[in-house]
Amino acid sequence: MRGGYTETRKKMSIEIDITTGDSGWRAAKPLLTSVWPPDGVKSLPQDHIAFAPPDLRVTIDLDWDTVCHVGITRRTGTWNGRKVIIGGIGSVATREDVRGRGYATLAINAAIHTLTEERGTDFGMLFCEPHHAAFYEKLGWQTFNGTVYAEQSGGRTPFTALSPYVFKIKRLLREGTIDLCGLPW
Ligand SMILES: CC(C)(COP(=O)(O)OP(=O)(O)OC[C@H]1O[C@@H](n2cnc3c(N)ncnc32)[C@H](O)[C@@H]1OP(=O)(O)O)[C@@H](O)C(=O)NCCC(=O)NCCS
């Protein structure tokens, strides 16, 4: 799957693409490993968490270099025991030298647009560190105040390492128990 548009302004080429998770990995890898080096010296709350790979990737290329990435993971989970279709957003990253230009906003909005167009998704969900809360709240994301369960190596466990945020697509669920029925993203 591939779709997008190219805009050329002042000889600068900007392209936004949506690719399948595996095929987009080659383009996304240099950016993601520069933002989260595998042997990173900085310890992060998510360092010891096992994450699901994305099903789709939104990438923004600037002059043919991928400068921004958002992963999309589609998941059938449960809310208070009832089946829900969750549109997971993760691995949100912009190359350091081009931050603050709206690229992550553009890529997240493209991801939400894709999930909305697919029509099956009940709501978007992401997990972030507290210092990114203001960024996501500005984009319309809201705290999920209930309990989240996810799979980790020890089995099904409460997922508390990162703060959960939700985005209304068909439904807004902010309380209760969400089981991701798999790895987080
Ligand atoms: C968080 C991140 C993806 C933002 O990317 P970006 O392309 O710079 O974001 P945007 O340009 O779309 O930012 C939109 C707005 O949010 C603001 N913003 C960015 N990060 C913010 C933060 N942590 N807290 C509050 N506001 C923030 C920007 O200043 C901008 O404000 P403005 O609209 O008033 O100008 C980027 O800083 C990054 O890659 N960080 C490292 C990886 C990471 O931690 N990712 C988050 C995983 S949850």
The ligand as an SDF file (V2000), in Angstrom:
LIG
                    3D

 48 50  0  0  0  0  0  0  0  0999 V2000
    7.6190   14.8490   19.9480 C   0  0  0  0  0  0  0  0  0  0  0  0
    8.0740   15.0730   18.5160 C   0  0  0  0  0  0  0  0  0  0  0  0
    7.6650   13.8520   17.6900 C   0  0  0  0  0  0  0  0  0  0  0  0
    7.4160   16.3410   17.9580 C   0  0  0  0  0  0  0  0  0  0  0  0
    7.7250   16.4300   16.5700 O   0  0  0  0  0  0  0  0  0  0  0  0
    7.6080   17.8250   15.7620 P   0  0  0  0  0  0  0  0  0  0  0  0
    7.6420   17.4810   14.3160 O   0  0  0  0  0  0  0  0  0  0  0  0
    8.6210   18.7740   16.2690 O   0  0  0  0  0  0  0  0  0  0  0  0
    6.1530   18.3020   16.2090 O   0  0  0  0  0  0  0  0  0  0  0  0
    5.3320   19.4910   15.5850 P   0  0  0  0  0  0  0  0  0  0  0  0
    6.2440   20.4200   14.8600 O   0  0  0  0  0  0  0  0  0  0  0  0
    4.1890   18.9180   14.8340 O   0  0  0  0  0  0  0  0  0  0  0  0
    4.8240   20.1690   16.9300 O   0  0  0  0  0  0  0  0  0  0  0  0
    3.5870   20.7830   16.9900 C   0  0  0  0  0  0  0  0  0  0  0  0
    3.5480   21.6600   18.1960 C   0  0  0  0  0  0  0  0  0  0  0  0
    3.7920   20.9350   19.4050 O   0  0  0  0  0  0  0  0  0  0  0  0
    4.8550   21.5390   20.1230 C   0  0  0  0  0  0  0  0  0  0  0  0
    5.5790   20.4860   20.8290 N   0  0  0  0  0  0  0  0  0  0  0  0
    6.4600   19.5830   20.3290 C   0  0  0  0  0  0  0  0  0  0  0  0
    6.8890   18.7640   21.3170 N   0  0  0  0  0  0  0  0  0  0  0  0
    6.2470   19.1770   22.4590 C   0  0  0  0  0  0  0  0  0  0  0  0
    6.2660   18.7400   23.8060 C   0  0  0  0  0  0  0  0  0  0  0  0
    7.0090   17.7060   24.2070 N   0  0  0  0  0  0  0  0  0  0  0  0
    5.4670   19.3870   24.6890 N   0  0  0  0  0  0  0  0  0  0  0  0
    4.6880   20.4340   24.3100 C   0  0  0  0  0  0  0  0  0  0  0  0
    4.6250   20.8910   23.0410 N   0  0  0  0  0  0  0  0  0  0  0  0
    5.4020   20.2660   22.1340 C   0  0  0  0  0  0  0  0  0  0  0  0
    5.6900   22.2180   19.0600 C   0  0  0  0  0  0  0  0  0  0  0  0
    6.4780   23.2360   19.6220 O   0  0  0  0  0  0  0  0  0  0  0  0
    4.6030   22.7730   18.1730 C   0  0  0  0  0  0  0  0  0  0  0  0
    4.0050   23.9000   18.7590 O   0  0  0  0  0  0  0  0  0  0  0  0
    3.3370   25.0790   17.8910 P   0  0  0  0  0  0  0  0  0  0  0  0
    2.2320   24.4430   17.0870 O   0  0  0  0  0  0  0  0  0  0  0  0
    2.8410   26.0330   18.9150 O   0  0  0  0  0  0  0  0  0  0  0  0
    4.4560   25.6050   17.0410 O   0  0  0  0  0  0  0  0  0  0  0  0
    9.6240   15.2730   18.4460 C   0  0  0  0  0  0  0  0  0  0  0  0
    9.9970   16.2180   19.4240 O   0  0  0  0  0  0  0  0  0  0  0  0
   10.4640   14.0130   18.6300 C   0  0  0  0  0  0  0  0  0  0  0  0
   10.7380   13.2930   17.6630 O   0  0  0  0  0  0  0  0  0  0  0  0
   10.8900   13.7110   19.8600 N   0  0  0  0  0  0  0  0  0  0  0  0
   11.7340   12.5420   20.1360 C   0  0  0  0  0  0  0  0  0  0  0  0
   10.9670   11.2550   19.9880 C   0  0  0  0  0  0  0  0  0  0  0  0
    9.8310   11.1670   20.9760 C   0  0  0  0  0  0  0  0  0  0  0  0
   10.0250   11.3170   22.1710 O   0  0  0  0  0  0  0  0  0  0  0  0
    8.6240   10.9020   20.4440 N   0  0  0  0  0  0  0  0  0  0  0  0
    7.4030   10.8660   21.2150 C   0  0  0  0  0  0  0  0  0  0  0  0
    7.0320    9.4880   21.5060 C   0  0  0  0  0  0  0  0  0  0  0  0
    5.5140    9.4840   22.4820 S   0  0  0  0  0  0  0  0  0  0  0  0
  1  2  1  0
  2  3  1  0
  2  4  1  0
  2 36  1  0
  4  5  1  0
  5  6  1  0
  6  7  2  0
  6  8  1  0
  6  9  1  0
  9 10  1  0
 10 11  2  0
 10 12  1  0
 10 13  1  0
 13 14  1  0
 14 15  1  0
 15 16  1  0
 15 30  1  0
 16 17  1  0
 17 18  1  0
 17 28  1  0
 18 19  1  0
 18 27  1  0
 19 20  2  0
 20 21  1  0
 21 22  1  0
 21 27  2  0
 22 23  1  0
 22 24  2  0
 24 25  1  0
 25 26  2  0
 26 27  1  0
 28 29  1  0
 28 30  1  0
 30 31  1  0
 31 32  1  0
 32 33  2  0
 32 34  1  0
 32 35  1  0
 36 37  1  0
 36 38  1  0
 38 39  2  0
 38 40  1  0
 40 41  1  0
 41 42  1  0
 42 43  1  0
 43 44  2  0
 43 45  1  0
 45 46  1  0
 46 47  1  0
 47 48  1  0
M  END
$$$$
